[in-house]
Amino acid sequence: MFEAPSASQKDCLITIMPPLSTDPDTDQDRERGWAAERKVTMSIEEFEVLVVGAGQAGIAMSEHLQAHGIHHVVLERSRIAERWRTERWDSLVANGPAWHDRFPGMDFAHTGPDEFASKDEIAEYFAAYAAHIRAPIRCGVEVQSAKKSPGKSGYDVQTSDGPVRAHYVVAATGAFQHPVIPKLIPREAPVEQLHSSSYRNPDQLTQGNVLVIGAGSSGVQIADELQASGRQVYLAVGAHDRPPRSYRGRDFVWWLGVLGKWEDSAPPAGSQHVTIAVSGARGGSTVDFRALAKNGIHLTGRAEVFEHGIVRFAADLAENITKGDANYLSVLDEADAYVAQNGLDLPEEPEARMISPDPPSMNDPTLQLDLVSAGITTVIWATGFTQNFDWLHVDSFDGSGRPLHKRGVSPVPGVYFLGLPWQSRRGSSFIWGVWHDAKYIADQIMIQRGYASYRKGAAISPLDSIQAADIEHPATPTRTAV
């Protein structure tokens, strides 16, 4: 066990590894290769690796860099896991059970393995994990720009705390950086508009009814909570996947694992922007749009146009729900086949295949809605996020600003990305998935260090460094609970 972090440590850690040697002839600098060319000044700190962001990606990256003995720092503009603290609604819980949505070396302290951790428990988990591994994190330091150092290896980085240099830069800011609000309803329209990341609870909103646009995990949970608070909620439902929360005594994350679906390297053609409707709320239950309608939520198709106070919807509600049902049933089919093929003793669950009758909104869809007449005073956009790497001045982005990479490795030497959706597999943007992606990137950095330290006639291959590091520094800490 380890010593529990203090309250101040939970908010921010400052545990910086010793600086690199200033003597280019030392064995340490020969091993690190690039350090032999560094020039020490009083004003510019130098690190072998700069990790930007102290969320789940940055903390996982730090763990694997430390396992390899790589000198690094993690810079965080706010606090550890800040988005879990302040950019999620109050009742949010993880979408996967605690046995699955965690790092391999640590359990949740106050959440049972088959329970769903709250957002606050998740934030505390990451803060405690960072303390456990003594991650060299500096909070309150924003990275403003990073660009290639002219005429030498490494990158010049400007921060709110002054300039630093790094040989490698890992952008670990993740996938949820800037809320996306489509330009559908003008800001001057007589209705309050906010993104799901700004929603906290029903009491925050103006009295009146609510239109929620987007029916993935966030939209469904928020709509359900608002309807239960006594408001009339309208929910615009687009294309989605609808996996079972559990089936035959196993959670859907288990089924995706044994069926190999977490390892899919890319989304199926045409489904790159399809959301997943799954929830851990109230102990976890399968999202059922027919049940939501039965409980009073008014379902519509995808929101398309706004004119003169009227939102017009596509006539695709029945199609979207029917396709979601097909996705749901296909998972049950594959699960049943897996049970039969492997002779598992899991109880049959025929009731899981029962589909409720279609609600009126599917057979007689609402194609337009006058916001004022419907008493709608708030529109909540559960429409996801986009990435923003404006601070990273390298040629590693496509025309839309999306990172160019292979499993997080940029075509620009020394630049890496971590925490992206589908970075290496379907599970990449999940807590456990980013941990494994971080290990891969740390290994790639070790390989590059080996090449950088190569000397003609050396008896040791540059690739030996990563193998030796894996033996000497096992990446997974002793399991404990916090």
C-alpha positions as CSV (number, residue, x, y, z in Angstrom):
1,M,0.0,0.0,0.0
2,F,1.0,3.6,-0.4
3,E,0.6,6.7,1.7
4,A,-2.7,8.5,0.9
5,P,-2.2,11.9,-0.9
6,S,-3.0,15.0,1.0
7,A,-5.8,17.3,-0.2
8,S,-3.3,19.6,-2.0
9,Q,-1.6,16.6,-3.7
10,K,-5.0,15.4,-5.0
11,D,-5.5,18.7,-6.8
12,C,-2.0,19.0,-8.2
13,L,1.3,17.1,-7.9
14,I,4.7,18.6,-8.3
15,T,7.1,15.6,-8.3
16,I,9.8,16.4,-10.9
17,M,12.4,13.8,-11.8
18,P,16.0,14.9,-11.4
19,P,17.3,17.0,-14.3
20,L,19.5,15.4,-16.9
21,S,23.2,15.4,-16.4
22,T,25.0,18.5,-17.7
23,D,28.1,16.5,-18.6
24,P,27.9,15.2,-22.2
25,D,30.5,12.5,-21.4
26,T,28.6,10.7,-18.7
27,D,27.2,7.2,-19.3
28,Q,23.7,8.6,-18.7
29,D,24.0,11.1,-21.5
30,R,25.4,8.6,-23.9
31,E,22.4,6.4,-23.1
32,R,20.0,9.2,-23.7
33,G,21.7,10.2,-26.9
34,W,20.2,13.6,-27.4
35,A,21.2,15.0,-24.1
36,A,24.8,15.4,-25.3
37,E,23.8,18.3,-27.4
38,R,21.8,20.2,-24.8
39,K,22.9,23.6,-23.5
40,V,21.9,24.4,-19.9
41,T,20.7,27.9,-19.3
42,M,19.2,29.5,-16.2
43,S,15.9,30.4,-18.0
44,I,15.0,27.4,-20.0
45,E,14.2,24.0,-18.5
46,E,14.8,20.9,-20.6
47,F,13.1,17.6,-20.6
48,E,13.4,14.6,-22.7
49,V,9.6,14.2,-23.0
50,L,7.0,16.9,-22.5
51,V,3.5,15.5,-22.0
52,V,0.7,18.0,-22.5
53,G,-2.4,17.3,-20.3
54,A,-2.9,15.5,-17.0
55,G,-6.1,13.6,-17.7
56,Q,-6.3,9.8,-18.1
57,A,-4.0,9.9,-21.1
58,G,-1.3,12.1,-19.5
59,I,-1.2,10.0,-16.3
60,A,-1.0,6.8,-18.3
61,M,1.8,8.2,-20.4
62,S,3.7,9.3,-17.3
63,E,3.5,5.8,-15.8
64,H,5.0,4.1,-18.8
65,L,7.7,6.8,-19.3
66,Q,8.7,6.3,-15.7
67,A,8.8,2.5,-16.2
68,H,11.4,3.2,-18.9
69,G,13.3,5.7,-16.7
70,I,12.6,8.5,-19.2
71,H,13.0,12.1,-17.9
72,H,9.7,13.9,-18.5
73,V,7.2,16.4,-17.2
74,V,3.4,16.6,-17.5
75,L,2.0,20.1,-17.9
76,E,-1.7,20.7,-17.0
77,R,-3.3,24.0,-17.5
78,S,-5.8,23.4,-14.7
79,R,-6.0,20.5,-12.3
80,I,-5.6,16.7,-12.7
81,A,-8.7,15.3,-14.4
82,E,-10.2,18.7,-14.6
83,R,-12.8,17.8,-17.2
84,W,-14.2,15.1,-15.0
85,R,-14.5,17.7,-12.2
86,T,-16.1,20.7,-13.9
87,E,-17.2,19.7,-17.4
88,R,-19.6,16.9,-16.6
89,W,-23.2,16.9,-15.1
90,D,-23.6,16.2,-11.4
91,S,-25.2,12.7,-11.7
92,L,-22.8,11.4,-14.4
93,V,-21.3,7.9,-13.8
94,A,-18.9,5.9,-15.9
95,N,-20.4,3.9,-18.8
96,G,-18.5,0.8,-17.8
97,P,-18.3,-1.1,-14.5
98,A,-15.4,-0.3,-12.2
99,W,-13.7,-3.7,-12.8
100,H,-13.3,-2.6,-16.4
101,D,-13.0,1.2,-16.6
102,R,-9.8,1.6,-14.6
103,F,-6.0,1.3,-15.0
104,P,-4.6,-2.2,-14.6
105,G,-2.7,-1.5,-11.4
106,M,-5.4,0.1,-9.2
107,D,-9.0,-0.5,-8.1
108,F,-11.5,2.1,-7.1
109,A,-11.6,2.5,-3.3
110,H,-15.3,3.1,-2.8
111,T,-16.9,1.6,-5.9
112,G,-17.6,-2.1,-6.1
113,P,-16.2,-3.9,-9.2
114,D,-19.6,-4.3,-10.8
115,E,-20.8,-0.8,-9.9
116,F,-20.4,2.4,-11.9
117,A,-18.1,5.1,-10.5
118,S,-19.3,8.7,-10.3
119,K,-17.5,11.5,-12.0
120,D,-16.1,12.7,-8.7
121,E,-14.9,9.2,-7.8
122,I,-13.2,9.0,-11.2
123,A,-11.5,12.4,-10.7
124,E,-10.2,11.3,-7.3
125,Y,-9.1,8.0,-8.8
126,F,-6.8,9.7,-11.3
127,A,-5.5,12.2,-8.7
128,A,-4.7,9.3,-6.4
129,Y,-3.2,7.2,-9.2
130,A,-0.9,10.1,-10.1
131,A,0.2,10.4,-6.5
132,H,0.8,6.6,-6.3
133,I,3.2,6.6,-9.3
134,R,4.6,10.0,-8.3
135,A,3.9,11.5,-11.7
136,P,5.9,14.6,-12.4
137,I,2.8,16.9,-13.0
138,R,2.8,20.6,-12.9
139,C,-0.7,22.1,-12.6
140,G,-1.7,25.6,-13.7
141,V,0.7,25.7,-16.5
142,E,-0.7,26.1,-20.0
143,V,1.2,25.1,-23.1
144,Q,0.8,27.9,-25.5
145,S,2.9,26.8,-28.5
146,A,5.4,24.0,-29.5
147,K,7.5,24.1,-32.6
148,K,10.6,22.4,-34.0
149,S,13.9,23.8,-32.6
150,P,15.7,25.3,-35.6
151,G,18.9,23.5,-36.5
152,K,18.8,20.9,-33.7
153,S,16.8,18.1,-32.4
154,G,13.8,18.7,-30.1
155,Y,11.1,21.3,-29.7
156,D,10.9,24.8,-28.3
157,V,7.8,25.1,-26.1
158,Q,6.3,28.3,-24.8
159,T,4.2,27.9,-21.6
160,S,2.4,30.3,-19.3
161,D,5.3,29.6,-16.9
162,G,8.0,30.4,-19.4
163,P,9.9,28.6,-22.2
164,V,11.0,24.9,-22.0
165,R,12.7,22.5,-24.4
166,A,11.8,18.9,-25.0
167,H,13.2,16.3,-27.4
168,Y,9.8,14.6,-27.7
169,V,6.3,16.0,-27.3
170,V,3.2,13.9,-26.5
171,A,-0.1,15.7,-27.0
172,A,-2.3,13.9,-24.4
173,T,-5.2,16.4,-24.4
174,G,-7.6,13.7,-25.5
175,A,-10.7,13.8,-27.7
176,F,-13.0,16.1,-25.7
177,Q,-11.5,19.5,-26.0
178,H,-14.1,21.8,-27.6
179,P,-17.9,21.3,-27.4
180,V,-19.5,21.1,-30.8
181,I,-22.8,23.1,-31.2
182,P,-24.0,22.9,-34.8
183,K,-25.0,26.2,-36.4
184,L,-28.7,25.3,-36.5
185,I,-30.4,27.6,-34.1
186,P,-29.2,31.2,-34.0
187,R,-27.8,32.4,-30.7
188,E,-30.3,35.3,-30.7
189,A,-33.3,32.9,-30.8
190,P,-35.5,33.2,-27.8
191,V,-34.3,30.0,-26.1
192,E,-31.4,29.2,-23.9
193,Q,-28.8,27.0,-25.6
194,L,-26.0,25.0,-23.9
195,H,-23.8,22.1,-24.6
196,S,-24.0,18.9,-22.5
197,S,-20.6,19.8,-21.0
198,S,-22.2,22.9,-19.4
199,Y,-25.2,21.1,-18.1
200,R,-25.1,20.2,-14.4
201,N,-28.6,19.4,-13.1
202,P,-32.3,20.3,-13.7
203,D,-32.3,23.2,-11.2
204,Q,-29.8,25.0,-13.3
205,L,-32.2,25.5,-16.2
206,T,-34.9,28.1,-16.7
207,Q,-38.4,26.8,-16.0
208,G,-40.0,25.3,-19.0
209,N,-39.6,22.3,-21.4
210,V,-36.4,21.1,-23.0
211,L,-35.3,19.9,-26.4
212,V,-32.2,17.6,-26.2
213,I,-30.5,17.2,-29.5
214,G,-28.3,14.0,-29.7
215,A,-29.2,10.6,-28.3
216,G,-25.9,9.0,-27.4
217,S,-24.9,8.2,-23.9
218,S,-25.0,11.9,-22.7
219,G,-28.2,12.9,-24.5
220,V,-30.2,9.9,-23.2
221,Q,-29.0,10.3,-19.6
222,I,-29.7,14.0,-19.5
223,A,-33.1,13.7,-21.2
224,D,-34.1,11.0,-18.8
225,E,-33.0,13.0,-15.8
226,L,-34.9,16.1,-17.0
227,Q,-38.1,14.2,-17.7
228,A,-37.9,12.7,-14.2
229,S,-37.6,16.2,-12.7
230,G,-41.1,17.0,-14.1
231,R,-40.3,18.8,-17.4
232,Q,-41.5,17.8,-20.8
233,V,-38.5,16.7,-22.8
234,Y,-38.2,16.3,-26.5
235,L,-35.3,14.1,-27.7
236,A,-33.9,14.2,-31.2
237,V,-32.6,10.7,-32.1
238,G,-30.1,10.2,-34.9
239,A,-28.2,7.1,-36.0
240,H,-26.8,5.1,-33.1
241,D,-25.6,1.7,-31.9
242,R,-27.6,0.3,-29.0
243,P,-25.7,-2.5,-27.2
244,P,-27.2,-4.4,-24.3
245,R,-26.1,-3.1,-20.9
246,S,-25.8,-6.7,-19.8
247,Y,-26.8,-10.1,-21.2
248,R,-26.8,-13.6,-19.7
249,G,-25.1,-12.3,-16.6
250,R,-22.3,-10.4,-18.3
251,D,-21.9,-6.7,-18.9
252,F,-21.6,-5.5,-22.5
253,V,-18.0,-4.5,-22.0
254,W,-17.3,-8.2,-21.3
255,W,-19.1,-9.3,-24.4
256,L,-17.2,-6.8,-26.5
257,G,-14.0,-8.2,-25.1
258,V,-14.6,-11.9,-25.6
259,L,-16.1,-11.2,-29.0
260,G,-12.9,-9.3,-30.0
261,K,-14.8,-6.1,-30.8
262,W,-12.6,-3.9,-28.6
263,E,-9.8,-4.7,-30.9
264,D,-11.5,-3.5,-34.1
265,S,-9.0,-1.2,-35.7
266,A,-11.5,1.1,-37.4
267,P,-15.3,1.7,-37.3
268,P,-17.3,0.0,-40.0
269,A,-17.7,2.0,-43.2
270,G,-20.5,4.6,-42.8
271,S,-20.5,4.4,-39.0
272,Q,-17.7,6.8,-38.2
273,H,-20.0,9.3,-36.6
274,V,-22.6,6.8,-35.1
275,T,-23.0,7.3,-31.4
276,I,-23.3,4.5,-28.8
277,A,-26.4,4.6,-26.6
278,V,-25.3,3.0,-23.3
279,S,-25.6,4.1,-19.7
280,G,-24.4,3.2,-16.3
281,A,-27.0,5.4,-14.6
282,R,-29.1,3.9,-11.8
283,G,-26.9,0.9,-11.6
284,G,-26.8,0.3,-15.4
285,S,-29.6,-0.6,-17.8
286,T,-30.0,-1.1,-21.5
287,V,-31.1,2.1,-23.3
288,D,-34.5,1.5,-24.7
289,F,-36.0,4.4,-26.7
290,R,-39.4,2.8,-26.6
291,A,-39.3,2.8,-22.8
292,L,-38.2,6.4,-22.8
293,A,-41.2,7.3,-24.9
294,K,-43.5,5.3,-22.7
295,N,-42.2,7.4,-19.7
296,G,-43.2,10.6,-21.5
297,I,-40.2,11.7,-23.5
298,H,-41.3,12.9,-26.9
299,L,-39.0,11.4,-29.6
300,T,-38.2,13.0,-32.9
301,G,-35.9,12.3,-35.8
302,R,-32.6,14.2,-36.5
303,A,-32.8,18.0,-36.2
304,E,-32.2,19.5,-39.6
305,V,-33.5,23.1,-40.0
306,F,-34.5,26.1,-37.9
307,E,-36.8,28.8,-39.4
308,H,-38.9,31.4,-37.7
309,G,-38.9,29.7,-34.3
310,I,-39.6,26.3,-35.7
311,V,-37.2,23.3,-35.7
312,R,-37.8,20.9,-38.5
313,F,-36.8,17.2,-38.1
314,A,-35.9,14.5,-40.6
315,A,-38.5,11.7,-41.0
316,D,-35.9,9.1,-39.9
317,L,-36.9,8.3,-36.3
318,A,-38.4,4.9,-37.1
319,E,-35.4,4.0,-39.3
320,N,-32.8,5.1,-36.6
321,I,-34.5,3.2,-33.8
322,T,-35.0,0.1,-36.0
323,K,-31.4,0.0,-37.0
324,G,-30.4,0.5,-33.3
325,D,-32.6,-2.6,-32.5
326,A,-30.8,-4.6,-35.2
327,N,-27.5,-3.6,-33.7
328,Y,-28.7,-4.7,-30.3
329,L,-30.0,-8.1,-31.5
330,S,-26.8,-8.8,-33.5
331,V,-24.8,-8.5,-30.3
332,L,-27.2,-11.0,-28.6
333,D,-26.8,-13.4,-31.6
334,E,-23.0,-13.3,-31.4
335,A,-23.2,-13.7,-27.6
336,D,-25.4,-16.8,-27.9
337,A,-23.1,-18.3,-30.5
338,Y,-20.1,-17.7,-28.3
339,V,-21.8,-19.4,-25.3
340,A,-22.7,-22.4,-27.4
341,Q,-19.2,-22.7,-29.1
342,N,-17.4,-22.5,-25.8
343,G,-19.8,-24.5,-23.6
344,L,-20.3,-21.7,-21.1
345,D,-22.8,-22.1,-18.2
346,L,-24.5,-18.7,-18.6
347,P,-28.3,-18.5,-18.0
348,E,-30.4,-18.0,-21.1
349,E,-32.3,-14.7,-21.2
350,P,-35.1,-14.9,-23.8
351,E,-36.8,-11.8,-22.4
352,A,-33.9,-9.7,-23.7
353,R,-35.1,-10.3,-27.2
354,M,-38.6,-8.8,-26.5
355,I,-39.0,-5.5,-28.3
356,S,-41.8,-3.3,-27.0
357,P,-44.5,-1.9,-29.4
358,D,-43.5,1.2,-31.3
359,P,-44.5,4.5,-29.7
360,P,-46.8,6.9,-31.6
361,S,-43.8,9.1,-32.4
362,M,-42.4,6.3,-34.6
363,N,-45.5,5.8,-36.6
364,D,-46.6,9.4,-36.8
365,P,-43.4,11.3,-36.5
366,T,-43.1,14.9,-35.4
367,L,-41.5,16.8,-38.4
368,Q,-41.6,20.3,-36.9
369,L,-41.8,21.9,-33.5
370,D,-42.6,25.5,-32.7
371,L,-40.3,26.1,-29.7
372,V,-42.6,28.8,-28.1
373,S,-45.8,26.8,-28.6
374,A,-44.2,23.7,-27.1
375,G,-43.0,25.7,-24.1
376,I,-39.4,25.0,-24.8
377,T,-37.1,27.4,-23.0
378,T,-33.8,25.4,-23.2
379,V,-32.0,23.4,-26.0
380,I,-29.2,21.1,-24.8
381,W,-26.8,20.0,-27.5
382,A,-25.4,16.5,-26.8
383,T,-23.5,16.6,-30.0
384,G,-20.0,15.7,-28.9
385,F,-16.6,17.5,-29.1
386,T,-13.9,18.4,-31.5
387,Q,-10.1,18.4,-31.0
388,N,-7.9,21.5,-31.0
389,F,-4.2,21.4,-31.4
390,D,-3.6,25.0,-32.4
391,W,-0.7,25.1,-30.0
392,L,1.2,22.4,-31.8
393,H,2.9,24.0,-34.8
394,V,3.9,20.9,-36.9
395,D,2.9,19.5,-40.2
396,S,0.9,16.6,-38.8
397,F,-2.7,17.5,-39.5
398,D,-5.2,17.1,-42.3
399,G,-7.3,19.8,-43.9
400,S,-9.8,19.5,-41.1
401,G,-7.3,19.8,-38.3
402,R,-7.4,16.1,-37.4
403,P,-4.1,14.6,-36.4
404,L,-2.2,12.4,-38.9
405,H,-0.8,9.4,-37.1
406,K,-0.3,5.7,-37.0
407,R,-1.3,4.4,-33.5
408,G,-0.5,7.8,-32.1
409,V,2.9,8.1,-33.9
410,S,3.0,11.3,-35.9
411,P,4.8,11.5,-39.3
412,V,6.7,14.3,-37.7
413,P,9.6,12.8,-35.8
414,G,9.4,13.4,-32.0
415,V,5.6,14.1,-31.9
416,Y,3.0,11.7,-30.6
417,F,-0.7,11.8,-29.9
418,L,-2.6,10.0,-27.1
419,G,-6.3,9.7,-26.1
420,L,-7.7,9.9,-29.6
421,P,-10.8,7.9,-30.6
422,W,-9.8,4.8,-32.5
423,Q,-6.2,5.6,-32.0
424,S,-5.2,2.0,-32.3
425,R,-8.5,0.2,-31.6
426,R,-12.1,0.7,-30.6
427,G,-11.1,0.8,-26.9
428,S,-8.6,3.6,-27.3
429,S,-10.7,6.4,-25.8
430,F,-11.7,4.4,-22.8
431,I,-9.8,4.5,-19.5
432,W,-8.2,1.0,-19.9
433,G,-7.6,1.5,-23.6
434,V,-5.6,4.7,-23.3
435,W,-3.3,3.0,-20.8
436,H,-2.3,0.4,-23.4
437,D,-1.9,3.0,-26.1
438,A,0.4,4.9,-23.8
439,K,2.6,1.9,-23.3
440,Y,2.9,1.6,-27.1
441,I,4.0,5.2,-27.4
442,A,6.5,4.9,-24.6
443,D,8.0,1.9,-26.4
444,Q,8.3,3.9,-29.6
445,I,10.1,6.7,-27.7
446,M,12.4,4.1,-26.3
447,I,13.2,2.8,-29.8
448,Q,13.9,6.3,-31.0
449,R,16.2,6.9,-28.0
450,G,18.1,3.8,-29.0
451,Y,18.6,5.0,-32.6
452,A,19.7,8.4,-31.3
453,S,22.3,6.8,-29.0
454,Y,23.7,4.5,-31.7
455,R,27.5,4.6,-32.2
456,K,29.2,2.8,-35.0
457,G,30.8,-0.4,-33.9
458,A,28.7,-0.6,-30.7
459,A,28.2,-4.1,-29.4
460,I,24.6,-3.4,-28.3
461,S,21.7,-2.9,-30.8
462,P,19.6,0.3,-30.4
463,L,16.6,-2.0,-30.0
464,D,18.1,-3.6,-27.0
465,S,17.2,-0.6,-24.9
466,I,13.5,-1.2,-25.0
467,Q,13.8,-4.9,-24.2
468,A,16.1,-4.2,-21.2
469,A,13.7,-1.5,-20.0
470,D,10.8,-3.9,-20.1
471,I,12.7,-6.4,-18.0
472,E,14.0,-3.9,-15.4
473,H,11.0,-1.6,-15.1
474,P,7.7,-3.6,-15.2
475,A,5.0,-1.2,-16.3
476,T,2.2,-2.4,-14.1
477,P,2.4,-1.4,-10.4
478,T,1.4,-3.6,-7.6
479,R,-2.4,-3.6,-7.5
480,T,-4.0,-1.6,-4.7
481,A,-7.1,0.3,-4.0
482,V,-7.5,4.0,-3.4
